[in-house]
Amino acid sequence: MTEAADRLGPLLRHAIERLRAAQSATPEFDARLLVAECAGLPLGEVHSASALTMSSGAVACLESRLARRLAGEPVHRILGRRAFYEHEFEISPETLEPRPDTEILVDEARKAMAEIIDRRGECLFADIGTGSGVIAVSLLALFPRSRALAIDISPGALATACRNAEAAGVADRMQPILSDYLAAAGGPLDLVLSNPPYIRSGDIPSLAVEVREHDPLAALDGGEDGLDAYRAIAAGIDAVLRPGGRVIVEIGLGQGDEVAAIFASQGLHLHTSTRDFSGVVRVLSFGREEKPLSEQEGDRASIQC
């Protein structure tokens, strides 16, 4: 470090060098995020503020957060938030860090919801394993005539989802439910959505340190073959899905045929499959025509945001 060690420019360059030496995948981006956070600047103003003298507190903030990143903690976990779709979301230790692939699920759900609302005038959907609520909140913000059941087994995750719903102005249309999959969902639902755990239990130790040590295990571990969550969701569909309703799920690499077979066993046909940015089939959409469900809603183990 030079005599200008308290200037933003040298601090930024030094942070980048340390992250590069540690073989960080995105050293420049991570360093800019951390510097912007500690300097209290918008990300886009970091480079133009290179001559800014940072306070001793800001320098200590950067050193502390940089040490956490060098130890393998993901940069967005350090910040406590991440952008997803059209909003920025708080994340917490109880929630999966949202990733761009899940935006594909939101895109597919957006199309289905537009059709449902055009046909019925409204849409009631469930987001199973809601985590920080990125799926439910994103869709509620897009469709004022929609309501969501945000389902999770973690009280901490539901609390995070509620805060995100409040920040987006949609909390009055999101009902948080503490439940295992669809057990307490009731019905009838127009749409069931989920980005469930789909990593094989035996593959967890080989995941990147940023994932295996910082994402909650319950949001990653899909059982011995990675398919436990899909079986549980499919088994509960009969009791909740409205005629003409849809089920849309995110899947792991190479799981398409097996997941399709699981839902086919419950009478749901594959409607569409959508690839991610790497060309991998990532999202499956299912549909089924069945006898009408009762309009009576079942009991729900709900809590209030």
N, C-alpha and C positions, 0 to 999 in steps of 0.2 A: 504494500500500500504506500502511497505517496503522501506528501504534506497536505494534499487536498482530500484526505481520507474521509472528510465529512461532507464532501460534495456528492451529489446524486450520481453524476456521470461515472466517476471512478468506482463508487460503490456498486453500481449496476454492472460495470465491466468485471469487477472482481467476483461478483456473485455468479455471473455467466461462466467465468473461468473455473470456478470451483465445481459448478454443476457439470460442466463438460468433463472435467477430470474424473468425476464420479460416474461418468457415462450415462447421465440423465438423457432421456429420449428427447426432451424439448427444453434445453437449458435456457435459451433466449427468452422464450415465452414464460417459463416458470419464474425466471429472475425478474422480468418486467412486472409480473403479477405481484410478486412479493414486495418489490420496491414501491410500486403504486400503492399497495395496501399500507405500508408503513409510513410513506410520505404523505398519505391522505390525498393522493392525486387520482384523477381519472386515468385509466390505462393509456389512452391516446395521447396524454400529455407528458408521459415519462421522458421520451427522448428530447423533447423541446425544453425540458427543465433540467438539463444536465448540469447547469451551473448552480442549481439550488443548493444552499447549505442546509443539510438535514440536522435536526436537533439530536442531542445525545440519546434521547428516548427513542427517536425514530431509528437511529443506528442500532441501538440495542434490540429493538423490535425486529429489524431485518436480520440481525445475527441469529436471534432465537428461531425465527421462522426458517431461515436458511438451514440451520442445523437440523431441524425436523425434516426438511425436504431431503437433505443429504442422507438421513437415516432411513429413507424410503417412504415417508408419509406423503401421500398424494397432495399436490399443491392446492387442489380445491377443498380437501379436508382441512388443510391448514387455514384456509380462508373461511371455511364454514359455509360455503355457498357455491353454486355452479349454475351457469346459464343452461337452459333447456327449452327448446322450441321458442316460444315468444316471451318467456319470463326468466327471472333469476330466482333460484330456489335455495332455501336454507337446507343444508344437509346436517346430519347428526350421526353419532356412533351407531345408532340403531337402524340407520337407513343405508341402502345401497347408493353409491354415487351414480347419478344418472349418466347414461352414455348416449352418444349420437345414434347408435343403432335403434334405440327405443323410440326415437323420433319417427322412425318408419312405422312403428305400431300406431303412433298417434295419427300419422297421415292416413293409414288405412281405416282407423276408427272414425276419423273425420269424414271420410267418404260415406261410410255406413250410417253414421249419425245423421248426415244431411238427408239421406234417403228415408230414414226412419221418421225424422221430423216432418219431412215433406208429406209422408203418408199418414202419420198419426197425430202430428201437431206437437209432439213432445217426445223425449227420450229419457228413460230411466236406465242407467247402466251401473254395473259393478266393476270396480277396479280391485282385483284380488292381489293381495300383497302390495298394497299401495305405497309403502315406504314413505318417502318424502312427499308423495302425492303428485308427482310430476305429470302422470298420465291423466288422472282425474281433474286436476286443477287446469291443465292446459285445455282440455276439452270443454270443461264448464265455462271457461273464459271465452271460448269460441262460439258456444251455443247457449244463449240465454234461456232457451226453452228445454234445457236438459237438467237432470238431477243425478247425483252420483251417490252410490254406497262405496265408501272407501274402507276396504277390509284389510286388516292386518292382525297378526298374532302378537305384535309388540305394542304395548301402550306408549312407549317412547316414540316409536315410528308414527303412531297416530297423532301424538301431540305435535310432532314436527309437521305432519301433513296439514293439521288444523292451522298452524301458524302460517304456512304457505297459502292456504286457502283464504285466510283473513287478509294477507298481504295483496292477494290478487282480486279481492272483493267478491269471492264466490262462496264464502263459508256458509251462507244461508241456504245454499243448494247442495251442500256436501254433508252426508251423514256418516260420521266415522263409526265403524263397527269392529269391536274386538272379537275376532272369530278365526277359526281354522278353515280356510277356503270358504265354501258356500254354506257351511253348516248353519249360520244364523242369518242368512241373507233374506229369506222370504222370497216374495215374487209378486207379480210376474215382472221379469226384466226384459228390456228390449235388446240389451247388449251386455256381454260378459267379456271383460278384457283382463289380460294378465301378462306381466313379465315375471314369470315364476322362477324359482331356483332350478337350474337345469344342468349344473356341473356334476359329473360323476364323483361320488365320494372319494374314490381312489385318485382322482385327478387334482383334488384340492391342494395337496402339498406341492405340486409342480406349478401352481399359478404364480404370477409375478408377486413380489413382496407387497407392492402397492395394493393388490387385491386381497391376497390371503390373510394379511395381517391387519387390514383396515376396513374392508367391507364385512358386514355381519355374516357369520357362517350360515345362519338360517336363510339368508337371501341368496346364497350360492349353492348349497348342497342339495342336489336333486335326488339323492339316494344312490344305490349301487349302480343303476344304469342311467341315472340322470332324469328319469321319467316319472318319478313319484308324484310330482305336482300335477302333471297332466292327467294322470289316472284319477286323482282326487277331484280335480275340476270337472272332468268328464262325468264322473259318478254322480255329481250333484246337479248336473244340468237339467235333468228331467223335472226336478221340483221347482225350477225357477225361471226357465226360459220361455218367453212368450212365443206363440206361433209366428214364424217369419223372423224370429230373432237371430242374432249372430253371436258367434264366439270368435275372438281374435286373440292370438297368443304369440309371444316371441318365443323362439326356439334356439337351441344350440346347434353348432356345426354338425351336419349330417343326421339330424334327428327328424327330418321331415316325414319320411315314410312311417316311422314308428309312431310319431305323434298323430299323424293322419289315421293310422289304424286304431289307435286308442279312441279317438273321437268317433270314428266310423262304427265302433262296437256299441256306441250309444245312439246310433242313428243320425249322426251329424255328417253331412257330406262336405268335402273340401270345396270351398268357394273360390279362393284365390291363394296363391303363394307369392310372396314378395321378397326380392333379394336386397341385401344390404349394399353398402358402398364398395365392398370387396367382391361382389357377385355371389355371395353365399345366401342361400334361402334362409331368411331370418324371421319372417312373420307369416303365419298361416291364419286364414279366415274360414270359418265353418258356418253352415246354415242348416236348418231343418224345418220342415213343415210338420206340425203335430196337432193333436187335438187341443182345444183351448184350455188354458189354465184358469183356475179360479182367480177372480180379481181380488180375492182377499189376500192381504199381505201377511206373511208369517211373522212370528215373533223374532225380534232382532236384539242381539246383545249390544245395543248401541250406547254410545256416550256422546257428550256434547262437545263441540269445538269451543 
